[in-house]
Amino acid sequence: MSPGKQKTYPKPAYAWYMVVLLTIAYVFSFVDRYVLGLLIEPIKADLQLTDTQIGLLLGPAFAIFYATMGLPLGWLADKKRRTWIVGFGVALWSLATAASGLARNFFQMFLARMSIGVGEATLSPCTMSMISDSFPKENRAKPIAFYTMALSLGAGLASLLSAGVLQWAKTVDQIRFPLVGDIEAWQFTFLVVGLPGLLLALLMFTLREPPRQRLKVMEGEKNNLPDMLRHVFRNWRTFLPFIAVFCFMTVMAYSQGWNAPLFKRTWGWEASHYATINGIALLLVGPPSVNFAGWLSDHWTRQGKDDAPVRIALIGVFITVVSGVAAPLMPGPMLAIVLFSVNTVGIAMISAVGVTGLLNITPAPIRAQVVAFYYMCISLAGLMLGPTSVALLNDHVFGVENIRYSMALLPLVFGLPLLLASRLIIRRYLERSRALEQLGQD
């Protein structure tokens, strides 16, 4: 960076306030998308659905717009007020989650899940753009990891909330909701987790927009959508192997939407019991793992290890593959819970450093759009391949009651190629990161 172009950032206290509020929004979003997986059996019974239809609701229904809307919303985030975009998005997905509780058939539930995807697509591109404009490179991994911590927090809270509602529902004859009437426990759960998000949406409109960092760009680079796509495809040798690592993470994470049926069909645990144990495990293991990975990435970066984010992610891939294959094959449920907790550590390490690494190989004027493209890729991979692959293997290969084999196969198929290609992934990342550093892109 040339002299006289010193970048200015918001005061650290306000920057962290913004991160905390956006993290709360991310927690809400993950609760809203995760809760469906804990209610599979009662929804199947009431709406008379197959495993394949449930797989479509867990994956493609949400992914169709969550992934594809990210690109235009990323373009919008590079040009318009990001805090307002997030506010409208939070309101939309909250209403759509509540509407899921009113669905009477597969088509209505599919539409509600698609609408949740549209709303949630606003959040991460705007968030990562605002974080990159609020923290310098050497201090950026911690707030990104803190934000990413919402994945395990949201999953854990969704598990505990669902368990509480399902247990409470056993003690009452009828559940009556204002303006709706008598409803089932799974419908009540969607209404309870969805409607509070409307209050959070109002808070988003009070956030101040961080000033955008105007940095030198590479020759020929602009910040419109076609130019962003040309930039990514021109540098596909860097972006393809890098993004593949995080596609693996989402495939593994979203395939665990089948964990409640796994524990029911394999070891006889009721969904409420699994949700309680799993929720506690996620809250104990997930947030510390994510924040440790963020701290380690910043620490290694300050030591001059430019490949810190991608190295941490590949360590996470190894942990996820080993534990992901072993957990469903355990003879008892508690051993499986322990190994799934180890699996959470691996997934958390990968997820914590993804956008940190991405920002290091992306020119500043197109960061929100590249982040949106990244989320489009990893979301399509995770949501299309994760829950849907398990469902198809259940229905057509191993059988519904042998779900453990479906879930054990996925980590090996998707993770082993990445471990074999790890040296190439690191080398390509370093070449691109150092090229941008010479232009002052931090």
Beta strands, then each sheet from edge to edge (+ up, - down):
strand 1: 175-177
strand 2: 181-183
sheet 1: 1+ 2-
end
